[in-house]
Amino acid sequence: MLVTPESLEAAYSFLLTTKPFSAWKLPHVDEVEFHVLRTHKLHGDYSYPPHTIRATQHWKDLHTVTFLATVAHEIVHMRCALAGFPVDHGKEFKRLARMVCREHGWCVATF
């Protein structure tokens, strides 16, 4: 699977139409930057300002389900930032991750 800024943008737009993201009042797709990473060290990351979601192209066995889960993971970081929580894998991230994984059928341990 080829990761492009356009595929990241499409994944973000799609996920925002699903629960729980649709209730989180997240930035419109036009307010988020999407970039491709050239690393083997991580699957993706989120930073702000501006809101930026990045995912790696160099990922062995990248499939649609893992790609969507990566974008969703970074959206959870975004939600934490918007709500004033640390942008880490702390208590609030874990609470939101459980919610997302329950809704989308992903394993919270690998999310």
N, CA, C and O atoms as a GROMACS GRO file, in nm:
protein
  444
    1MET      N    1   0.085  -0.118   0.000
    1MET     CA    2   0.000   0.000   0.000
    1MET      C    3   0.089   0.124   0.000
    1MET      O    4   0.185   0.132   0.077
    2LEU      N    5   0.058   0.218  -0.085
    2LEU     CA    6   0.134   0.341  -0.094
    2LEU      C    7   0.069   0.448  -0.005
    2LEU      O    8  -0.049   0.479  -0.020
    3VAL      N    9   0.148   0.503   0.086
    3VAL     CA   10   0.101   0.612   0.172
    3VAL      C   11   0.134   0.744   0.103
    3VAL      O   12   0.249   0.768   0.064
    4THR      N   13   0.034   0.828   0.089
    4THR     CA   14   0.052   0.960   0.029
    4THR      C   15  -0.020   1.062   0.116
    4THR      O   16  -0.106   1.025   0.196
    5PRO      N   17   0.013   1.189   0.101
    5PRO     CA   18  -0.065   1.291   0.174
    5PRO      C   19  -0.214   1.281   0.141
    5PRO      O   20  -0.299   1.306   0.227
    6GLU      N   21  -0.246   1.245   0.018
    6GLU     CA   22  -0.386   1.233  -0.022
    6GLU      C   23  -0.454   1.115   0.046
    6GLU      O   24  -0.571   1.126   0.085
    7SER      N   25  -0.384   1.002   0.061
    7SER     CA   26  -0.445   0.888   0.130
    7SER      C   27  -0.461   0.916   0.279
    7SER      O   28  -0.558   0.872   0.340
    8LEU      N   29  -0.368   0.990   0.338
    8LEU     CA   30  -0.382   1.031   0.478
    8LEU      C   31  -0.503   1.122   0.495
    8LEU      O   32  -0.582   1.106   0.589
    9GLU      N   33  -0.517   1.217   0.405
    9GLU     CA   34  -0.630   1.310   0.410
    9GLU      C   35  -0.762   1.234   0.395
    9GLU      O   36  -0.858   1.263   0.466
   10ALA      N   37  -0.767   1.138   0.304
   10ALA     CA   38  -0.888   1.060   0.282
   10ALA      C   39  -0.921   0.974   0.405
   10ALA      O   40  -1.038   0.961   0.442
   11ALA      N   41  -0.819   0.916   0.467
   11ALA     CA   42  -0.841   0.835   0.587
   11ALA      C   43  -0.895   0.922   0.701
   11ALA      O   44  -0.988   0.883   0.771
   12TYR      N   45  -0.836   1.039   0.719
   12TYR     CA   46  -0.882   1.132   0.822
   12TYR      C   47  -1.028   1.170   0.796
   12TYR      O   48  -1.111   1.165   0.887
   13SER      N   49  -1.060   1.207   0.673
   13SER     CA   50  -1.197   1.246   0.638
   13SER      C   51  -1.294   1.133   0.665
   13SER      O   52  -1.402   1.155   0.721
   14PHE      N   53  -1.258   1.011   0.625
   14PHE     CA   54  -1.344   0.896   0.650
   14PHE      C   55  -1.365   0.874   0.799
   14PHE      O   56  -1.479   0.861   0.844
   15LEU      N   57  -1.256   0.870   0.876
   15LEU     CA   58  -1.268   0.842   1.019
   15LEU      C   59  -1.355   0.946   1.090
   15LEU      O   60  -1.425   0.913   1.185
   16LEU      N   61  -1.350   1.070   1.046
   16LEU     CA   62  -1.433   1.173   1.108
   16LEU      C   63  -1.582   1.151   1.088
   16LEU      O   64  -1.664   1.213   1.156
   17THR      N   65  -1.619   1.063   0.997
   17THR     CA   66  -1.761   1.031   0.978
   17THR      C   67  -1.807   0.918   1.069
   17THR      O   68  -1.925   0.883   1.071
   18THR      N   69  -1.713   0.859   1.144
   18THR     CA   70  -1.743   0.743   1.227
   18THR      C   71  -1.735   0.780   1.376
   18THR      O   72  -1.673   0.880   1.414
   19LYS      N   73  -1.800   0.698   1.458
   19LYS     CA   74  -1.791   0.716   1.603
   19LYS      C   75  -1.656   0.664   1.650
   19LYS      O   76  -1.603   0.573   1.587
   20PRO      N   77  -1.600   0.715   1.753
   20PRO     CA   78  -1.643   0.830   1.831
   20PRO      C   79  -1.598   0.964   1.773
   20PRO      O   80  -1.635   1.070   1.824
   21PHE      N   81  -1.517   0.959   1.666
   21PHE     CA   82  -1.458   1.081   1.611
   21PHE      C   83  -1.563   1.185   1.572
   21PHE      O   84  -1.540   1.305   1.589
   22SER      N   85  -1.676   1.140   1.520
   22SER     CA   86  -1.779   1.233   1.472
   22SER      C   87  -1.835   1.321   1.583
   22SER      O   88  -1.893   1.426   1.556
   23ALA      N   89  -1.818   1.280   1.707
   23ALA     CA   90  -1.868   1.358   1.821
   23ALA      C   91  -1.760   1.446   1.886
   23ALA      O   92  -1.789   1.518   1.982
   24TRP      N   93  -1.638   1.440   1.836
   24TRP     CA   94  -1.527   1.507   1.904
   24TRP      C   95  -1.498   1.649   1.857
   24TRP      O   96  -1.406   1.711   1.910
   25LYS      N   97  -1.569   1.702   1.761
   25LYS     CA   98  -1.547   1.838   1.711
   25LYS      C   99  -1.400   1.860   1.674
   25LYS      O  100  -1.334   1.953   1.721
   26LEU      N  101  -1.351   1.773   1.589
   26LEU     CA  102  -1.213   1.780   1.543
   26LEU      C  103  -1.198   1.879   1.429
   26LEU      O  104  -1.297   1.914   1.364
   27PRO      N  105  -1.077   1.925   1.404
   27PRO     CA  106  -1.056   2.021   1.294
   27PRO      C  107  -1.101   1.964   1.159
   27PRO      O  108  -1.087   1.845   1.132
   28HIS      N  109  -1.153   2.052   1.077
   28HIS     CA  110  -1.188   2.015   0.940
   28HIS      C  111  -1.062   1.971   0.867
   28HIS      O  112  -0.952   2.016   0.901
   29VAL      N  113  -1.076   1.886   0.770
   29VAL     CA  114  -0.963   1.833   0.696
   29VAL      C  115  -0.874   1.944   0.639
   29VAL      O  116  -0.753   1.927   0.628
   30ASP      N  117  -0.933   2.058   0.605
   30ASP     CA  118  -0.856   2.170   0.550
   30ASP      C  119  -0.768   2.239   0.655
   30ASP      O  120  -0.681   2.319   0.621
   31GLU      N  121  -0.791   2.209   0.782
   31GLU     CA  122  -0.714   2.269   0.891
   31GLU      C  123  -0.602   2.177   0.940
   31GLU      O  124  -0.534   2.208   1.038
   32VAL      N  125  -0.582   2.065   0.872
   32VAL     CA  126  -0.483   1.965   0.913
   32VAL      C  127  -0.385   1.944   0.797
   32VAL      O  128  -0.425   1.939   0.681
   33GLU      N  129  -0.258   1.933   0.831
   33GLU     CA  130  -0.157   1.901   0.731
   33GLU      C  131  -0.128   1.751   0.736
   33GLU      O  132  -0.132   1.690   0.842
   34PHE      N  133  -0.100   1.693   0.620
   34PHE     CA  134  -0.073   1.551   0.609
   34PHE      C  135   0.058   1.531   0.535
   34PHE      O  136   0.079   1.585   0.427
   35HIS      N  137   0.148   1.452   0.598
   35HIS     CA  138   0.280   1.430   0.540
   35HIS      C  139   0.320   1.284   0.552
   35HIS      O  140   0.270   1.211   0.638
   36VAL      N  141   0.410   1.242   0.465
   36VAL     CA  142   0.462   1.106   0.466
   36VAL      C  143   0.600   1.107   0.531
   36VAL      O  144   0.685   1.189   0.496
   37LEU      N  145   0.621   1.016   0.625
   37LEU     CA  146   0.750   0.999   0.690
   37LEU      C  147   0.836   0.902   0.610
   37LEU      O  148   0.783   0.812   0.544
   38ARG      N  149   0.963   0.919   0.617
   38ARG     CA  150   1.058   0.829   0.551
   38ARG      C  151   1.145   0.764   0.659
   38ARG      O  152   1.266   0.786   0.665
   39THR      N  153   1.081   0.684   0.744
   39THR     CA  154   1.153   0.621   0.854
   39THR      C  155   1.096   0.482   0.882
   39THR      O  156   0.982   0.452   0.847
   40HIS      N  157   1.178   0.399   0.944
   40HIS     CA  158   1.136   0.267   0.989
   40HIS      C  159   1.109   0.270   1.140
   40HIS      O  160   1.065   0.170   1.198
   41LYS      N  161   1.135   0.384   1.204
   41LYS     CA  162   1.133   0.392   1.350
   41LYS      C  163   0.994   0.405   1.410
   41LYS      O  164   0.973   0.366   1.525
   42LEU      N  165   0.898   0.459   1.335
   42LEU     CA  166   0.762   0.472   1.388
   42LEU      C  167   0.661   0.466   1.275
   42LEU      O  168   0.694   0.489   1.159
   43HIS      N  169   0.538   0.433   1.312
   43HIS     CA  170   0.432   0.420   1.212
   43HIS      C  171   0.373   0.555   1.176
   43HIS      O  172   0.336   0.579   1.061
   44GLY      N  173   0.364   0.644   1.273
   44GLY     CA  174   0.307   0.775   1.249
   44GLY      C  175   0.330   0.866   1.367
   44GLY      O  176   0.381   0.824   1.471
   45ASP      N  177   0.292   0.994   1.349
   45ASP     CA  178   0.298   1.086   1.461
   45ASP      C  179   0.202   1.202   1.437
   45ASP      O  180   0.149   1.223   1.328
   46TYR      N  181   0.181   1.276   1.545
   46TYR     CA  182   0.094   1.394   1.542
   46TYR      C  183   0.170   1.508   1.608
   46TYR      O  184   0.239   1.488   1.708
   47SER      N  185   0.157   1.627   1.553
   47SER     CA  186   0.217   1.745   1.615
   47SER      C  187   0.127   1.865   1.590
   47SER      O  188   0.041   1.864   1.502
   48TYR      N  189   0.148   1.968   1.669
   48TYR     CA  190   0.074   2.094   1.655
   48TYR      C  191   0.154   2.204   1.720
   48TYR      O  192   0.244   2.171   1.798
   49PRO      N  193   0.129   2.332   1.695
   49PRO     CA  194   0.056   2.381   1.578
   49PRO      C  195   0.147   2.380   1.456
   49PRO      O  196   0.269   2.386   1.472
   50PRO      N  197   0.096   2.375   1.339
   50PRO     CA  198  -0.042   2.343   1.304
   50PRO      C  199  -0.068   2.194   1.324
   50PRO      O  200   0.026   2.115   1.335
   51HIS      N  201  -0.194   2.157   1.327
   51HIS     CA  202  -0.228   2.015   1.339
   51HIS      C  203  -0.168   1.941   1.220
   51HIS      O  204  -0.198   1.971   1.104
   52THR      N  205  -0.083   1.843   1.250
   52THR     CA  206  -0.013   1.768   1.145
   52THR      C  207  -0.015   1.620   1.178
   52THR      O  208   0.024   1.578   1.287
   53ILE      N  209  -0.061   1.541   1.084
   53ILE     CA  210  -0.059   1.395   1.096
   53ILE      C  211   0.035   1.342   0.989
   53ILE      O  212   0.027   1.378   0.872
   54ARG      N  213   0.126   1.254   1.034
   54ARG     CA  214   0.222   1.194   0.943
   54ARG      C  215   0.219   1.043   0.961
   54ARG      O  216   0.197   0.993   1.072
   55ALA      N  217   0.242   0.970   0.854
   55ALA     CA  218   0.253   0.824   0.859
   55ALA      C  219   0.370   0.782   0.772
   55ALA      O  220   0.404   0.850   0.675
   56THR      N  221   0.430   0.671   0.807
   56THR     CA  222   0.548   0.626   0.734
   56THR      C  223   0.513   0.549   0.608
   56THR      O  224   0.413   0.477   0.603
   57GLN      N  225   0.594   0.563   0.510
   57GLN     CA  226   0.585   0.483   0.388
   57GLN      C  227   0.665   0.354   0.405
   57GLN      O  228   0.636   0.254   0.340
   58HIS      N  229   0.765   0.356   0.491
   58HIS     CA  230   0.857   0.243   0.509
   58HIS      C  231   0.809   0.154   0.623
   58HIS      O  232   0.866   0.154   0.731
   59TRP      N  233   0.704   0.079   0.596
   59TRP     CA  234   0.644  -0.004   0.699
   59TRP      C  235   0.614  -0.139   0.637
   59TRP      O  236   0.532  -0.150   0.546
   60LYS      N  237   0.680  -0.240   0.685
   60LYS     CA  238   0.659  -0.375   0.634
   60LYS      C  239   0.516  -0.419   0.663
   60LYS      O  240   0.464  -0.395   0.772
   61ASP      N  241   0.454  -0.482   0.567
   61ASP     CA  242   0.318  -0.536   0.582
   61ASP      C  243   0.213  -0.430   0.611
   61ASP      O  244   0.123  -0.452   0.692
   62LEU      N  245   0.224  -0.315   0.547
   62LEU     CA  246   0.123  -0.211   0.562
   62LEU      C  247  -0.002  -0.251   0.485
   62LEU      O  248   0.004  -0.276   0.364
   63HIS      N  249  -0.114  -0.257   0.555
   63HIS     CA  250  -0.242  -0.290   0.496
   63HIS      C  251  -0.342  -0.181   0.532
   63HIS      O  252  -0.316  -0.099   0.621
   64THR      N  253  -0.455  -0.180   0.466
   64THR     CA  254  -0.556  -0.077   0.488
   64THR      C  255  -0.597  -0.070   0.636
   64THR      O  256  -0.608   0.039   0.691
   65VAL      N  257  -0.620  -0.183   0.698
   65VAL     CA  258  -0.667  -0.182   0.837
   65VAL      C  259  -0.561  -0.122   0.931
   65VAL      O  260  -0.596  -0.047   1.023
   66THR      N  261  -0.434  -0.152   0.909
   66THR     CA  262  -0.330  -0.096   0.995
   66THR      C  263  -0.305   0.051   0.962
   66THR      O  264  -0.272   0.130   1.051
   67PHE      N  265  -0.322   0.087   0.838
   67PHE     CA  266  -0.311   0.227   0.798
   67PHE      C  267  -0.420   0.310   0.866
   67PHE      O  268  -0.392   0.416   0.923
   68LEU      N  269  -0.545   0.263   0.860
   68LEU     CA  270  -0.655   0.335   0.925
   68LEU      C  271  -0.635   0.342   1.076
   68LEU      O  272  -0.664   0.444   1.138
   69ALA      N  273  -0.587   0.234   1.135
   69ALA     CA  274  -0.562   0.233   1.280
   69ALA      C  275  -0.453   0.334   1.316
   69ALA      O  276  -0.461   0.398   1.421
   70THR      N  277  -0.352   0.347   1.232
   70THR     CA  278  -0.246   0.446   1.257
   70THR      C  279  -0.301   0.587   1.252
   70THR      O  280  -0.270   0.668   1.340
   71VAL      N  281  -0.381   0.618   1.152
   71VAL     CA  282  -0.440   0.752   1.143
   71VAL      C  283  -0.532   0.775   1.264
   71VAL      O  284  -0.531   0.883   1.323
   72ALA      N  285  -0.610   0.674   1.300
   72ALA     CA  286  -0.697   0.687   1.417
   72ALA      C  287  -0.616   0.713   1.544
   72ALA      O  288  -0.655   0.795   1.627
   73HIS      N  289  -0.505   0.644   1.559
   73HIS     CA  290  -0.416   0.662   1.674
   73HIS      C  291  -0.371   0.808   1.682
   73HIS      O  292  -0.371   0.868   1.790
   74GLU      N  293  -0.332   0.864   1.569
   74GLU     CA  294  -0.286   1.003   1.569
   74GLU      C  295  -0.401   1.100   1.594
   74GLU      O  296  -0.380   1.206   1.652
   75ILE      N  297  -0.522   1.065   1.552
   75ILE     CA  298  -0.639   1.148   1.583
   75ILE      C  299  -0.666   1.148   1.733
   75ILE      O  300  -0.708   1.250   1.787
   76VAL      N  301  -0.642   1.037   1.800
   76VAL     CA  302  -0.658   1.034   1.946
   76VAL      C  303  -0.559   1.130   2.011
   76VAL      O  304  -0.594   1.202   2.105
   77HIS      N  305  -0.435   1.134   1.961
   77HIS     CA  306  -0.340   1.232   2.012
   77HIS      C  307  -0.392   1.375   1.989
   77HIS      O  308  -0.379   1.461   2.076
   78MET      N  309  -0.450   1.399   1.872
   78MET     CA  310  -0.505   1.530   1.840
   78MET      C  311  -0.616   1.567   1.940
   78MET      O  312  -0.621   1.679   1.990
   79ARG      N  313  -0.703   1.472   1.966
   79ARG     CA  314  -0.813   1.496   2.060
   79ARG      C  315  -0.758   1.531   2.199
   79ARG      O  316  -0.810   1.620   2.266
   80CYS      N  317  -0.657   1.461   2.242
   80CYS     CA  318  -0.594   1.492   2.371
   80CYS      C  319  -0.542   1.635   2.372
   80CYS      O  320  -0.566   1.709   2.468
   81ALA      N  321  -0.474   1.674   2.267
   81ALA     CA  322  -0.419   1.810   2.258
   81ALA      C  323  -0.530   1.914   2.262
   81ALA      O  324  -0.520   2.013   2.334
   82LEU      N  325  -0.636   1.892   2.187
   82LEU     CA  326  -0.747   1.987   2.181
   82LEU      C  327  -0.820   2.000   2.315
   82LEU      O  328  -0.874   2.105   2.348
   83ALA      N  329  -0.820   1.890   2.392
   83ALA     CA  330  -0.887   1.890   2.522
   83ALA      C  331  -0.795   1.937   2.635
   83ALA      O  332  -0.837   1.941   2.751
   84GLY      N  333  -0.670   1.971   2.602
   84GLY     CA  334  -0.578   2.021   2.702
   84GLY      C  335  -0.504   1.914   2.779
   84GLY      O  336  -0.444   1.942   2.883
   85PHE      N  337  -0.505   1.791   2.730
   85PHE     CA  338  -0.432   1.682   2.793
   85PHE      C  339  -0.296   1.666   2.726
   85PHE      O  340  -0.277   1.712   2.614
   86PRO      N  341  -0.202   1.601   2.794
   86PRO     CA  342  -0.072   1.576   2.731
   86PRO      C  343  -0.088   1.493   2.604
   86PRO      O  344  -0.175   1.406   2.595
   87VAL      N  345  -0.003   1.520   2.506
   87VAL     CA  346  -0.004   1.445   2.381
   87VAL      C  347   0.094   1.329   2.396
   87VAL      O  348   0.200   1.325   2.334
   88ASP      N  349   0.056   1.236   2.481
   88ASP     CA  350   0.139   1.118   2.507
   88ASP      C  351   0.047   0.997   2.516
   88ASP      O  352  -0.069   1.004   2.475
   89HIS      N  353   0.097   0.888   2.568
   89HIS     CA  354   0.016   0.767   2.582
   89HIS      C  355  -0.030   0.750   2.726
   89HIS      O  356  -0.031   0.640   2.779
   90GLY      N  357  -0.068   0.861   2.787
   90GLY     CA  358  -0.111   0.861   2.926
   90GLY      C  359  -0.255   0.816   2.945
   90GLY      O  360  -0.316   0.755   2.857
   91LYS      N  361  -0.307   0.848   3.062
   91LYS     CA  362  -0.439   0.801   3.104
   91LYS      C  363  -0.551   0.842   3.008
   91LYS      O  364  -0.635   0.760   2.972
   92GLU      N  365  -0.553   0.968   2.967
   92GLU     CA  366  -0.659   1.014   2.876
   92GLU      C  367  -0.646   0.949   2.739
   92GLU      O  368  -0.747   0.909   2.681
   93PHE      N  369  -0.526   0.938   2.688
   93PHE     CA  370  -0.505   0.870   2.560
   93PHE      C  371  -0.560   0.728   2.568
   93PHE      O  372  -0.632   0.683   2.479
   94LYS      N  373  -0.525   0.656   2.673
   94LYS     CA  374  -0.568   0.517   2.688
   94LYS      C  375  -0.720   0.505   2.697
   94LYS      O  376  -0.778   0.412   2.642
   95ARG      N  377  -0.784   0.599   2.766
   95ARG     CA  378  -0.930   0.598   2.777
   95ARG      C  379  -0.993   0.616   2.639
   95ARG      O  380  -1.084   0.542   2.601
   96LEU      N  381  -0.944   0.714   2.564
   96LEU     CA  382  -0.997   0.739   2.430
   96LEU      C  383  -0.964   0.624   2.335
   96LEU      O  384  -1.046   0.587   2.251
   97ALA      N  385  -0.845   0.568   2.347
   97ALA     CA  386  -0.804   0.455   2.262
   97ALA      C  387  -0.897   0.336   2.283
   97ALA      O  388  -0.935   0.269   2.186
   98ARG      N  389  -0.933   0.308   2.407
   98ARG     CA  390  -1.027   0.198   2.433
   98ARG      C  391  -1.160   0.222   2.363
   98ARG      O  392  -1.219   0.130   2.307
   99MET      N  393  -1.206   0.346   2.368
   99MET     CA  394  -1.332   0.383   2.304
   99MET      C  395  -1.323   0.360   2.151
   99MET      O  396  -1.413   0.301   2.092
  100VAL      N  397  -1.215   0.407   2.091
  100VAL     CA  398  -1.196   0.393   1.947
  100VAL      C  399  -1.185   0.246   1.908
  100VAL      O  400  -1.249   0.202   1.813
  101CYS      N  401  -1.105   0.171   1.981
  101CYS     CA  402  -1.084   0.030   1.948
  101CYS      C  403  -1.212  -0.053   1.964
  101CYS      O  404  -1.238  -0.143   1.885
  102ARG      N  405  -1.289  -0.022   2.064
  102ARG     CA  406  -1.416  -0.091   2.084
  102ARG      C  407  -1.509  -0.067   1.964
  102ARG      O  408  -1.574  -0.159   1.916
  103GLU      N  409  -1.514   0.056   1.918
  103GLU     CA  410  -1.601   0.092   1.806
  103GLU      C  411  -1.555   0.034   1.673
  103GLU      O  412  -1.637  -0.008   1.591
  104HIS      N  413  -1.422   0.031   1.651
  104HIS     CA  414  -1.369  -0.009   1.520
  104HIS      C  415  -1.315  -0.152   1.515
  104HIS      O  416  -1.274  -0.198   1.408
  105GLY      N  417  -1.314  -0.221   1.627
  105GLY     CA  418  -1.270  -0.360   1.627
  105GLY      C  419  -1.121  -0.380   1.628
  105GLY      O  420  -1.072  -0.487   1.590
  106TRP      N  421  -1.047  -0.278   1.671
  106TRP     CA  422  -0.902  -0.289   1.678
  106TRP      C  423  -0.860  -0.335   1.816
  106TRP      O  424  -0.933  -0.316   1.914
  107CYS      N  425  -0.744  -0.396   1.826
  107CYS     CA  426  -0.689  -0.443   1.953
  107CYS      C  427  -0.623  -0.324   2.025
  107CYS      O  428  -0.530  -0.263   1.973
  108VAL      N  429  -0.672  -0.294   2.142
  108VAL     CA  430  -0.620  -0.179   2.216
  108VAL      C  431  -0.474  -0.199   2.256
  108VAL      O  432  -0.400  -0.102   2.270
  109ALA      N  433  -0.431  -0.323   2.274
  109ALA     CA  434  -0.292  -0.351   2.314
  109ALA      C  435  -0.193  -0.311   2.204
  109ALA      O  436  -0.079  -0.276   2.234
  110THR      N  437  -0.234  -0.316   2.078
  110THR     CA  438  -0.145  -0.280   1.968
  110THR      C  439  -0.178  -0.146   1.906
  110THR      O  440  -0.110  -0.102   1.813
  111PHE      N  441  -0.282  -0.081   1.956
  111PHE     CA  442  -0.325   0.047   1.903
  111PHE      C  443  -0.227   0.157   1.943
  111PHE      O  444  -0.246   0.273   1.908
   0.00000   0.00000   0.00000
